Every structure is written in structure tokens, then in C-alpha cells.
């Protein structure tokens, strides 16, 4: 005669809980190992993200989508300074032939576009973007027919405003009182980054891009 044994409900729940706990532990260990490997592989492939203004190396970026450095690393940019006596100038007038020519010459060969990465992806840099916008605004002011692109002018005004605020330049400038208000008295030279270094690097970059394009065609 067989006696039927009834399983204790408490024992069944305990075994189920222990099984779930074991499965959860295994999953946690696997996830931790995979995450650790991904982090170390990522660090081996590319450097940590740099903030704008830091010295960034470019060779470890794919230049696809948003995977590119925030700033163009121009060799030698911080090695020397350019000094400017800020003030009015007889150059860069708004509407004379010479003035227009000077404004147009502010962009280097290639219209200030640089090409980076294995596929020579085109970029602009803020310096050339701002100069281009100033020339657009100059042309708009001199447009007697009012055919200037209002949307483009608005873009340039907003872009320059944002760049001024972004840099929050705190250089002190002496102010003297004059009839009808106050005027800024220019006296001290301003130490700046050597922009000639940027122009030279942009021209080298354009020559290399042009040569690379010709080689690919051949």
C-alpha cells in the first residue's frame, strides 16, 4: 500500500526563491564582466572626452556622426602670441573697393573649410564662421536694393551674439567721459592667440585635401 506524500508549499516557495536568486547572481556577474570589458576596450580605442579649449588629439576619432573632437587641434597655436592695439582703422571700410577686398581676404583658400578624418569630412571653425558672418552683415548694410537674405543676416547676428556671450571676455577697458556720453579709450595692447598659425594650418589642410582628392580620382 502506497502512501501519497504532499509537498510542503513553504519548501516549494523556498526552492523557487533560491533558484531566482542564483539566476540573478549569474546575470549580475555576466553583466559586470561585459561592462568592464566594454569600458576598457573603449579606453584603449580612444581618449577620454575633452572639453572645449583643451588640447585634443584627432587621430582616434571616426569622424562619423558626432564622433569628432570639439576643437581643431592646431599645432603651435599656443606657442606664440599676437598683439593688437584695438581701435579704429582706415582699413576694412564697408563699401570701398579696397575695403571689400580686405573683407573678402579674411577667409583663407578653400573659404575657410577644413577636412578631417579618413573620409576628409568638411568642417568650419568658429573663427572663420564669425569672420564670414561679419562680412555678410557688412554686405547687408551696404545693400541699397534690400535684396540681402534676411534669414541669413538674422543667423549671423545671433551666432555672433552667442559667441560673444560664450567667451565672456573680461578684459578691462578704460572709459573716459565725453560730451554726450562715454567713449572707450584704447591704450593697452591685447595679447591674442596667433591667428596666423590658424591661417597657415588651414591652407596646409586645404592643399592636403586637394591632393588627396586628386589622388583618389587617379
Secondary structure as the mmCIF struct_conf table of DSSP 4:
data_model
#
loop_
_struct_conf.conf_type_id
_struct_conf.id
_struct_conf.beg_label_comp_id
_struct_conf.beg_label_asym_id
_struct_conf.beg_label_seq_id
_struct_conf.end_label_comp_id
_struct_conf.end_label_asym_id
_struct_conf.end_label_seq_id
HELX_LH_PP_P HELX_LH_PP_P1 UNK A 4 UNK A 8
HELX_RH_AL_P HELX_RH_AL_P1 UNK A 9 UNK A 45
BEND BEND1 UNK A 46 UNK A 46
HELX_LH_PP_P HELX_LH_PP_P2 UNK A 47 UNK A 51
TURN_TY1_P TURN_TY1_P1 UNK A 52 UNK A 53
BEND BEND2 UNK A 54 UNK A 54
TURN_TY1_P TURN_TY1_P2 UNK A 59 UNK A 60
BEND BEND3 UNK A 64 UNK A 64
TURN_TY1_P TURN_TY1_P3 UNK A 65 UNK A 66
BEND BEND4 UNK A 68 UNK A 68
BEND BEND5 UNK A 70 UNK A 71
TURN_TY1_P TURN_TY1_P4 UNK A 75 UNK A 79
STRN STRN1 UNK A 81 UNK A 84
BEND BEND6 UNK A 87 UNK A 87
BEND BEND7 UNK A 90 UNK A 92
BEND BEND8 UNK A 94 UNK A 96
HELX_RH_AL_P HELX_RH_AL_P2 UNK A 97 UNK A 104
TURN_TY1_P TURN_TY1_P5 UNK A 105 UNK A 106
BEND BEND9 UNK A 107 UNK A 107
TURN_TY1_P TURN_TY1_P6 UNK A 109 UNK A 112
STRN STRN2 UNK A 114 UNK A 116
TURN_TY1_P TURN_TY1_P7 UNK A 117 UNK A 120
STRN STRN3 UNK A 121 UNK A 123
HELX_RH_AL_P HELX_RH_AL_P3 UNK A 126 UNK A 141
TURN_TY1_P TURN_TY1_P8 UNK A 142 UNK A 142
TURN_TY1_P TURN_TY1_P9 UNK A 144 UNK A 145
BEND BEND10 UNK A 148 UNK A 148
HELX_RH_AL_P HELX_RH_AL_P4 UNK A 150 UNK A 167
TURN_TY1_P TURN_TY1_P10 UNK A 168 UNK A 168
STRN STRN4 UNK A 175 UNK A 178
TURN_TY1_P TURN_TY1_P11 UNK A 179 UNK A 180
STRN STRN5 UNK A 181 UNK A 184
BEND BEND11 UNK A 188 UNK A 188
STRN STRN6 UNK A 190 UNK A 193
HELX_RH_AL_P HELX_RH_AL_P5 UNK A 195 UNK A 217
#
